């Protein structure tokens, strides 16, 4: 068959060469597209990694700050507990204080009554003594003259 149609062979060879070049060109275009896609994917992954690293760094910083704040508050509470223990040791509960005040008021009322009674008796005694002295004075004036 090759001997019969030499033109056909050259046509087939050139056609084959054309298709091979066409396939090579398509492979090169696809390779370029794949390289571009790969570059874009790597860039996106790098950006995503950077964002993730920034988020992790921010989360770590927030956790460190929160831990520091919790530690500071615990220290304040430890000091507050000892201060409250001292205050409670030096104070009296309201119920005890009110009961004590009632007892004090009752005692004061009893003392006031006793003093008023004693003052009344003293005033009565002074009045009687005064009357006796006035009566003696009047009697002496009548008898001495």
Residue, then its C-alpha position, 0 to 999 in steps of 0.5 A: x500500500x505504501x508503494x501504490x500511493x506515495x502522496x497518500x503517505x506524505x499526506x498521512x505523515x503531515x496529517x499525523x504531524x499536525x495532530x501530534x503538534x495539536x496534541x502537544x499544544x493542547x497538552x502544553x495549554x492544559x499543563x499551563x492551566x494546571x500550573x496556574x490552578x496549582x499556583x492559585x491553590x497554593x496561594x489560597x492555602x497559604x492565605x488560609x494557613x496565615x489566617x489560621x495561624x493569626x486566629x490561633x495566635x489571637x486565641x492563645x493571646x486571649x487565653x493568656x489574658x483570661x488566665x491572667x485575669x482569673x489569677x488576679x481575681x483569685x488573688x483578690x478573693x484570697x485576700x478578701x477571704x482573710x479580711x472577711x474572717x477578721x471582720x467577722x471575728x470582730x463583729x456581732x451578728x445583727x440578731x445578737x446585737x438587736x437582742x442585746x439592745x432590747x436587754x439594754x433598753x429593758x435594764x435602762x427602763x428598770x434603772x430609770x424607774x428605780x431612780x425615779x422612785x428613789x427621787x420621789x421618796x427623797x423629794x417626799x422625805x425632803x418635803x416632810x423634813x422641810x415641813x417639820x423644820x418650818x413647824x419647829x421654827x414657828x413653834x420656837x417663835x411662839x415659845x421664845x417670845 
